[in-house]
Amino acid sequence: MIDAQRYPRLARIDSPVDLRQFGEAELPAVAAELRAYLIESVASSGGHFGAGLGVIELTVALHYLFDTPTDRLVWDVGHQCYPHKILCGRRDEIATVKQKDGVAPFPRRDESEYDTFGVGHSSTSISAALGMAVALARAGDPRRVVAVIGDGAMTAGMAYEALNHAGGMDPEPNLLVILNDNRMSISENVGGLTRMLGRLMTSRAMNTVREHGKKLLGGRRRPAGRFVRRWEEHWKGMFVPSTLFEEMGFHYTGPLDGHDIPALLTALKTLKTLNGPQLLHVITTKGKGFEPAEGDQIGYHAVGPFDPAKGLASKPGAKKPTYTDVFGDWLCEMAAADPRLMGITPAMREGSGLVRFSKEYPERYFDVAIAEQHAVTLAAGMACEGAKPVVAIYSTFLQRAYDQLIHDVALQNLDVLLAIDRGGVVGPDGATHSGSFDLSYLRAIPNMVVMAPADENECRKMLTTGFEYAGPAAVRYPRGSGPGVALEAGLDTIPIGQALVRRRGTRLALLAFGAMVPVAEEVGRELDLTVVNMRFIKPLDRALLLDLARNHGGLVTLEDNAIMGGAGSAVAELLAGEGIKLPIQHLGLPDVFLEHASREQVLAQAGLDAPSVRTALLARWPLLAAPPIGPRIAAG
């Protein structure tokens, strides 16, 4: 429960209705309490941090002036939604964020009526808000719709598709887009848009001239009004970053100080009365109000528990390298060995392990901002001219570039390597970030080679294998560290399509893919089963599978991917194609979206930890509980 003595105003706010009972003069004090409470809460539990601190005043102003949830407030990505959740009924539970059965880390429609649109990936807010505005207008409903999008999310093409549509509609939709400009996504923003937004000056005088001109000469549909509007846009574009939005049909206001509540209230009161597409540009500071977060905006984007008085502390002692670390070091070594290598990331330098590469090989490093589609086709273009591009991307972000992967890379059989991080179960970030489907969607594409390592050293070898392969290849590895296998020096490869028998046993063969190999080995030892590290999802080791089918009473596939269409399905398809009738059991992720919890908890819930796998095998093959009497087991 909140301490009412430390937070006398915030303790009285159980919903935005309570917030609206305060006078405007008290709102800065409410914002100060909200900021302090957010720092205290995230410090105790961990979670997304800097983005929320940057929108405290904006969140207070929006919920104060708009009749939420009747008016629709749509947040982009959702990294910044913790203050919103605190004001909207989840104040006392915010410290449970990302925990099992706790508050979700992103907006979720089934969590609160104030979360109008579920989100976790960027650049969807304008499209969703426009859809809401159109539907409401169609129904004659006068409620307002507001989308809040960061300048980082504005680097994605989807945002401009929505702006282009909204600005060209007739009749014009009543839609307010708030551009929260802090020059950051997770890393620093890059590209031409960032440079444009950096050319800031006050536009209060220009807005005044424009409004008087409209009154004298009429709206945009009268000839005189259209002429003056066109002249004003081109003149203003020399000084302030409004031309792009004005040319797309949005009335631009700003830039404003996003931490100045009176200024925000004044602007929002006016914008509430205006019809048509509106864009309010506010300038904020990521991490505002917590000095360490302002000074290290990347490090404080998302944090674990920490002491607010001391900030983030480095953990003592050596730690196992993560798969991301393994990739980052491999990339630099391969770049030194082969000048054709180009590294590409869609705004995930830190998350995908490219920090060292960006410093050592800046001329071969390409951060394309939040533009996954462009990242993949950029790689295709590079490959056309003899370069060897490596696209470092999260599993769920690659979903956004699926057409480009098929149409631009695989169809042309181009030499592109995908280093796919966060494959399989991710854990606390929940369904929006869980790489549950990549093996399914990758294996369906012709010309692809798809690999999943069982350990760190195998990951390194697979990256080299994919790099040396002349065609599209993907190495899919999980979040975090592996079993701790030592890394071998050199840039060795492995034979494409060759699995590896880890243990010879009796009765059943466990066919494990990627991160499930250690689990299979543990269960295989307990039940005296054959264990195979499959290594390749495509192509499968056909010869080994046929041999295993001849010498075992059944096969069991294990994967941290959706069972439907996954690696296990590939095995079943191969056997069926050979006319082999053999009992086969598929263990993998169920046909549901996985809720946020620790990675270990999610694996257990999915039945993919060692005890659950053992239980599932004994339920299907009860004779495994008895000592083996021969090499085969009766069909179960």
ZITA-V318018 format. One record per backbone hydrogen bond with DSSP energy under -0.5 kcal/mol. CO is the residue of the C=O (numbers start at 1). NH is the residue of the N-H. Records with the same first field share a line. If there is no record, write none. Layout:
BEGIN
CO=NH + NH
END
This chain:
BEGIN
2=4
3=7
7=11
9=12
10=13
12=14
15=18 + 19
16=20
18=21
19=22
23=26 + 27
24=27
26=30
27=31
28=32
29=33
30=34
31=35
32=36
33=37
34=38
35=39
36=40
37=41
38=42
39=43
40=44
41=45
42=46
43=306
47=303
49=53
50=54 + 287
51=55
52=55
53=56
55=59
56=60
57=61
58=62
59=63
60=64
61=65
62=66
66=68
67=70 + 71
71=73
72=74 + 146
73=75 + 116
74=148
76=78
78=81
81=85
82=86
83=87
84=88
85=90
86=89 + 91
90=93 + 94
91=94
93=96 + 103
94=97
96=99
99=102
103=98
107=119
108=111 + 112
112=115
114=116
121=77 + 120
124=128
125=129
126=130
127=131
128=132
129=133
130=134
131=135
132=136
133=137
134=138
135=139
136=141
137=140
140=142
144=72
145=176
146=74
147=149 + 178
148=76
149=180
150=154
152=155
153=156
156=159 + 160
157=161
158=162
159=163
160=164
161=165
162=166
163=167
164=168
165=168
166=169
173=175
175=177 + 278
176=147 + 178
177=179 + 280
178=149 + 180
179=181 + 282
180=151 + 182
181=284
183=189
184=152
187=185
191=195
192=196
193=197
194=198
196=199
198=200
199=241
203=207
204=208
205=209
206=210
207=211
208=212
209=213
210=214
211=215
212=216
213=217
214=218
217=225
219=222
222=226
223=227
224=228
225=229
226=230
227=231
228=232
229=233
230=234
231=235
232=236
233=237
234=238
235=238
236=239 + 240
240=242 + 243
242=246
243=247
244=248
245=250
246=249
250=252
251=279
253=281
256=258 + 283
257=260
259=261
260=264
261=265
262=266
263=267
264=268
265=269
266=270
267=271
268=272
269=273
270=273
271=274
276=175
277=251
278=177
279=253 + 281
280=179 + 282
281=255 + 256
282=181 + 284
283=258
284=286
285=288
287=290
290=293 + 294
291=295
292=296
296=300
298=301
300=50
301=49
303=47
306=308
307=310 + 311
311=307
321=482
322=326
323=327
324=328
325=329
326=330
327=331
328=332
329=333
330=334
331=335
332=336
333=337
334=338
338=341
340=388
342=390
343=366
344=392
345=347 + 368
348=352
349=354 + 355
350=353
354=358
355=359
356=359 + 360
357=361
361=364
362=365
364=343
366=345 + 368
369=371
371=375
372=376
373=377
374=378
375=379
376=380
377=381
378=382
379=383
380=384
381=385
382=385 + 387
383=386
387=389
388=342
389=417
390=344 + 392
391=393 + 419
392=346
393=421
394=398
395=399
397=400
398=401
399=402
401=405
402=406
403=407
404=408 + 409
405=410
406=411
409=414
410=413
414=416
415=389
416=473
417=391 + 419
418=420 + 475
419=393 + 421
420=477
421=395
424=435
426=428
427=430
430=433 + 434
431=434
433=435
434=436
435=424
436=562
437=441
438=442
439=443
440=444
442=445
444=446
445=448
449=474
450=537 + 538
451=476
452=514
455=459
456=460
457=461
458=462
459=463
460=464
461=465
462=466
463=467
464=468
465=469
469=471
472=449
473=418
474=451 + 476
475=420 + 477
477=423
480=323
495=498
497=499
500=502 + 533
503=505 + 531
506=508
507=553 + 554
508=530
509=511 + 556
510=512 + 532
511=558
512=534
513=516
514=517
516=520
517=521
518=522
519=523
520=524
521=525
522=526
523=527
524=528 + 529
528=506
530=510
531=502 + 503
532=512 + 534
533=500
534=536
535=452
538=450
540=542
541=545
542=546
543=547
544=548
545=549
546=550
547=551
548=552
554=509
555=585
556=511
557=587
558=513
559=561
561=589
563=566
566=570
567=571
568=572
569=573
570=574
571=575
572=576
573=577
574=578
575=580
576=579
579=581
580=582
583=555
585=557 + 587
587=559
589=563
590=592
596=101
598=602
599=603
600=604
601=605
602=606
603=608
604=607
609=613
610=614
611=615
612=616
613=617
614=618
615=619
616=620
617=621
621=624
622=625
623=626
631=507
END
